[in-house]
Amino acid sequence: MRIDFHYYATYVAARLAGYELDEAQTIAHAAQYVDDSNKEMLINEEGSDIDNFTPTVHEISEILAFDTTSWSDANLLETYKVWMAFHFLPGNYGRTDTIKYSGPVSGLSPAIIWRYNQEADYCFKLLCLPDSLLVKEMINDLVFNHSDNLHFIGLRMHVLADTWAHRYFAGMPAWYMNDIHSIKDINALDVLNRSIPVVTEISKDGERTPYIWVPEPSPMLKDWHNTGEYIVDAPNYNSYVYHGHGRSGHLPDYAYLKYEYKPRWSNKPIVRDNRSGFLKAFKQLLMAMQCIRQKVPFETESYAPLDDKTESIIKDVFHTRYPDQSNTWLSKIPHIHLNGAPIETPEPYQKNKWLEEHKRANGGKNTSYYKFNQAAVEHLKQVTQHLEKNDLFILSGEEGKNTITVTFRNEAGQYIGESSLGESKTHHFATVNHEAVDHKIIKLNSGPLRSGDIVQIKTTDKKTGHKAYLGAWKDNPALYYYKQDFRVFKQRWELEKVDVSLDDIIRNGDKIRIKNLHFESKPYMSSYIHQSLFGSGSYLRTQRDAAEWYLEGATMPLVDSVSKASTEDEVFT
């Protein structure tokens, strides 16, 4: 959704919910401001507190940089926080009608490995859906804790509305969730003839019109609906090309569209009726704000009724065939009545209004700018905590309960130690010696570490900077640390407990084998001695034959109740 819904529709819903003109304008401004509060809007020399604020959106230039020159674990985590918390609220878990994955189980490129594994299944829970557990929790948090905070209400009205426009997509770069029927599935002759029906529009009369999209080599996001152009495929399955609904352009944002397409995650096409979805979104915003204002609990799948005239006017707006329906809202708002009188037309939205007011006030905590940004911080915190309670740690970074700190010792008594900068001065290689360096194992859940778990391994050696994730690479036999998820499967490791006669839980001192998910013909991590003109040293590589390691922990919590073992045993959890 864009300004036409986030500002004008939210304003109308707020007025119909009983908020006064100024209150409704504040709520509407906050709702739209979520799409404008990027990092540049947080720059303010008057207030040091700005450093603690979070952006709620990224500019396209930032996303392009994240995908290329500034790819890092910090930017990946910021991507998840910004887009999942504020635009693609996760919701495919904890409900009876979860979406089941029926897409491909392996990738399309023989050169780059991808498979639908336990990690992909875990992330599929992050698909954005309306009427989720998190929707109910965030609205009721407003009802019981922030019912007088207009800026917080507006911010969450944006998030609530987006669960309708962004349903079936996820706020992370992921081909298998966010791609749609693509050129790779089409005959080459069809490409030359430019006759590729990727999306089919369905008119009010049921007439079907296929879109004929022409390849657009520029990575900049194009408005597909107006130009017939699309973003080209990317070589990496976690490229930002596959972030959110980027591969669908703005089609999910246009209220008047009804169309059919085949998402990558499904083996069947689905029909998206934005006209119906946007009307439900409006009614749910109205219901949510009525509950907040009256301080009564909010339930999902509840929608405020509208009188026939008001509903007819709002339907007319949503059926108007304009990508931006703002002017239609302006013309229709005076015809919507509240208590027998027409509601007022809101003031024009000004992106910089709150920031400029904050500067003129020399900062402080009483400005709309400060209140909005404090609400954003609080919202992100609560979304993160909610996901953690549901054993989802995508927003927690490496400090979540899914991360443990360990050391690795081989059978010769040597440890994975400090990194060594290679001769090229570009790669930090993992060395093996008698001085252990702590490594973090980042897994998918908060339970005990088990045989078969797929994990990331990150060194705590500060010399590596953000190139700290252990991977196996084709261009060099030695393992080295690099940027997180730059090549996903090369940085994924499966842990195998050697002795599973008791159970599959990995405990302190257990022997394990460590398998790389990319190099299936030579998967096992092992140590070897490398000799060169510059001397010799012990490093890591992958090989065909299994090698064994002892896993030892820096901190060892006791086993939890899900384990078969005694609580006297030490496990990694």
Secondary structure, DSSP 8 states (H G I E B T S, - for coil): --HIIIIIIHHHHHHHTT--HHHHHHHHHHHHHTTT--GGGG--TT-GGGGG---S---HHHHHHHHTTT--HHHHHHHHHHHHHHTS-B-SSSSTT-----S-SB-S-SSS--B--HHHHHHHTT-B-SS-HHHHHHHHHHHHH-TT-HHHHHHHHHHHHHHHHTTT--SSB-HHHH-BS-GGGS-HHHHHHT--EEEEEE-TT--EEEEE-EEE---S---HHHH-EEE---SSTT-GGGBTTGGGTTGGG-TT-EEEE-BTT-SS-EEEEHHHHHHHHHHHHHHHHHHHHHT----TT------HHHHHHHHHHHHS--S--HHHHHHHGGG-EETTEE--------TTHHHHHHHHTTS-SSSHHHHHHHHHHHHHHHHHHHHHHTT--TTTGGGSTTEEEEEEEETTS-EEEEEEE-TTSS-EEEEEESS---EEEE-SSSS--BTT-EEEEEE--GGGTT--EEE--TT-SB-EEESTTTTTGGG-EEEEES--SS-SB-BTT-EEEEEESS-TTS-EEEEEEEEETTEEEEEEEEESS---EEEEESS--B--TTSSS-TTSBB--
